[in-house]
Amino acid sequence: MASRYYPQLDIDTFDRFNRELVGDLFNGKDGIINQEVIIYKLAVQDTRVNMYGETTSGKVYKPGVQITALVDAEDQSTTTDEFGPDLTQNATFAFYRDSLVEVGHFVEIGDVINWNDGYWEVSSINENQLIGGQTEYNHSIVCTTYLIRLSHLNIERVRSL
């Protein structure tokens, strides 16, 4: 329902601009920016834990969902200690909320995002980007993430010849 100061025509215009910029994979339309990511959700029921809540065989993830996003990655930094070099980097992923609703996916803390040959774990989620301060016009989900090691995911890359 549109309000007095934000008619439905304005809301539809915002939606159209978002889809033109970011893209719409659900309907097969590329956007101007068109940065595709894959989101992996933790399969809590399939992950075996001991009595302390720790996993010995690693976390298990559900199959990934491909979607478009706006990505803002910070610069990489490398630290070296007695275990060798360690690469750290943070990134922000902004998703168009209606795109996530269309594919039936919602992002939670602990989910893993695959982008630019790296895996990023979601550490916080912000869903308060509202139009006119109205909660029914929430148009984006912004996730703050950090780069994680591939060895923490128990995912193995397979190369074919």
N, C-alpha and C positions, 0 to 999 in steps of 0.2 A: 504494500500500500504506500503510495507516494504521499509526501507531506505537502503543505502549502508552499514551502520555499524550495522544495526539491521535487518537481513533478516527475512522473514516470518517464517522460521523454528524456530528461536529463540523466536519469539512472541508466536508461537503455543506451544513451550515448557513451557513458562511462564504460559500460560493458563492452560495447563495440570497439572502443579504442583499446581496451585491455586485450581483447582477442586479436586485434590487428597487430599490436606491438609484440606480445609474447608468443602468440600462436595458439592453435587449437588442435592438438593431436587427436582428440576424441572424434572430431569431424574431418580429420585429414587435411587441415589447412595450416601451412607454415606462416609464421609471423615474421615481422621485420627483424626482431632480435633472435628469436628461435633458438634458445639454449636448452637442449634436452638433457634431462637428468633421469636417473632411475632411483626410486625410493624402495628400500628393503625394510620391511616391518619385522620386528622380532617375534618369533613363534614361541611364545612362552610355554605352551602346552607340550611342545616337542623338545624343549631344552631340558636336559637332565641336570639336576642339582643335587648336591649332597646335603647333609643336615645343617650345614652352615650357610646354605644358599649360594655356594660356589659351584661353577661348572668345571668338570675335569676334561671334557671333550670339546668344550667351546660352545658358544651360542649358536642357535639354529635360527635361520631367517626364512621367511616366506618368499615366494617368487617376487621379483621386482615389478614395479609399476612405472612405466615410462611417461613422463609429463614434462611440460616446459616450465621454465622458471627464469627469473632475473637473478644473476649471480654477481655478488660483489666480494671478491677474494682479496684478502690482505697480502702483503709481501711475505715470502717465506723467510724463515730464519733457521739457522743450523747451529746446534750446540754440540760440543764434543766432550765426552766424559770417559771414564774408564771402560765403558761398554761400547764405545765408538760414536760415530756421528748420529745425531737425531734431528730430523726435519720437523719443524712445527709451523703451522699455518692455520688461520681462522678464516671463515667465509660466512657470508650471509646469503641465504636463499629465500627469495620472495616468490610465492606461488599465488596465482589467481584463484581465489577460493572456489568459484563456480566450476573451474576445471577439475579440482579435486572432488567436488561433489558429484560431477558427472561420471567419473570413473569409480565412484564409491570408495574413495580412499581418504583417510585423515592421518595427518602427521602427528606423531607423539615423540616425547623425549626418549632417546635411545634408538630411534630409527637411524638407518644408515643410508646416505645418499651417495651415489656413484656419479662423479663428474670429473672430467679432465684427467682421466686415469688415476684418480684418487678416491678414497673412501672417507666420507665425512660423517661423524656422529652428531646427531642433533642434541644440543645441550640446553636450549631454551626456545620457546615459541611465543610469538607476539601476534595476537589476533585483534588488536584494538585500533586498527586503521579504519575509522568510520567516516561515512559521508554525512556531514552535518551533525555529527555526534549521535546519530541514531543507530541503535544496535542491529536493526534489521538490514542495514546497508553496510555490512562488513565485507569488503572486497578483496582483502589479501590476508595471507598467512606468511609471516616472516620468521624464518628459523635461523638461529645462530648456531654455527657448527664449528667443529675443529677436526683437523686431519688426523686420522688414526692409521696405525700400521696394519698392513694386510695380514700379518701373522695373528693379530687379535681376532680376526674374523673367521679364520679357518676356511678361507676361500682360496681356491687354487686356480690360477690362470692356465689354460691349456692352449698351446700354440699348435696349429696344424701346418703341415708342410705343403 
